[in-house]
Amino acid sequence: MPFEFHQYLGFIAFAVVGLMGFWLMVFLLAILPYWVGGNIKEMLDERKAAKKQEEETA
């Protein structure tokens, strides 16, 4: 019992939406934490440098 044309288009649309959701989750779970962690590290390094600069001038 082969698919009819509209069923085939529905399956393709479902597959495309599902794959877009899958890759979005991969992005959010892999790349985003790395980016946020890097920003936090840079913020802490800037605070440390500002504190060191303040101690040198005092």
Contact map, one row per residue, 1 for C-alpha under 8 A:
1110000000000000000000000000000000000000000000000000000000
1111000000000000000000000000000000000000000000000000000000
1111101100000000000000000000000000000000000000000000000000
0111111100000000000000000000000000000000000000000000000000
0011111110000000000000000000000000000000000000000000000000
0001111111000000000000000000000000000000000000000000000000
0011111111100000000000000000000000000000000000000000000000
0011111111110000000000000000000000000000000000000000000000
0000111111111000000000000000000000000000000000000000000000
0000011111111100000000000000000000000000000000000000000000
0000001111111110000000000000000000000000000000000000000000
0000000111111111000000000000000000000000000000000000000000
0000000011111111100000000000000000000000000000000000000000
0000000001111111110000000000000000000000000000000000000000
0000000000111111111000000000000000000000000000000000000000
0000000000011111111100000000000000000000000000000000000000
0000000000001111111110000000000000000000000000000000000000
0000000000000111111111000000000000000000000000000000000000
0000000000000011111111100000000000000000000000000000000000
0000000000000001111111110000000000000000000000000000000000
0000000000000000111111111000000000000000000000000000000000
0000000000000000011111111100000000000000000000000000000000
0000000000000000001111111110000000000000000000000000000000
0000000000000000000111111111000000000000000000000000000000
0000000000000000000011111111100000000000000000000000000000
0000000000000000000001111111111000000000000000000000000000
0000000000000000000000111111111100000000000000000000000000
0000000000000000000000011111111110000000000000000000000000
0000000000000000000000001111111110000000000000000000000000
0000000000000000000000000111111111000000000000000000000000
0000000000000000000000000111111111100000000000000000000000
0000000000000000000000000011111111110000000000000000000000
0000000000000000000000000001111111111000000000000000000000
0000000000000000000000000000011111111100000000000000000000
0000000000000000000000000000001111111110000000000000000000
0000000000000000000000000000000111111111000000000000000000
0000000000000000000000000000000011111111100000000000000000
0000000000000000000000000000000001111111110000000000000000
0000000000000000000000000000000000111111111000000000000000
0000000000000000000000000000000000011111111100000000000000
0000000000000000000000000000000000001111111110000000000000
0000000000000000000000000000000000000111111111000000000000
0000000000000000000000000000000000000011111111100000000000
0000000000000000000000000000000000000001111111110000000000
0000000000000000000000000000000000000000111111111000000000
0000000000000000000000000000000000000000011111111100000000
0000000000000000000000000000000000000000001111111110000000
0000000000000000000000000000000000000000000111111111000000
0000000000000000000000000000000000000000000011111111100000
0000000000000000000000000000000000000000000001111111110000
0000000000000000000000000000000000000000000000111111111000
0000000000000000000000000000000000000000000000011111111100
0000000000000000000000000000000000000000000000001111111110
0000000000000000000000000000000000000000000000000111111111
0000000000000000000000000000000000000000000000000011111111
0000000000000000000000000000000000000000000000000001111111
0000000000000000000000000000000000000000000000000000111111
0000000000000000000000000000000000000000000000000000011111
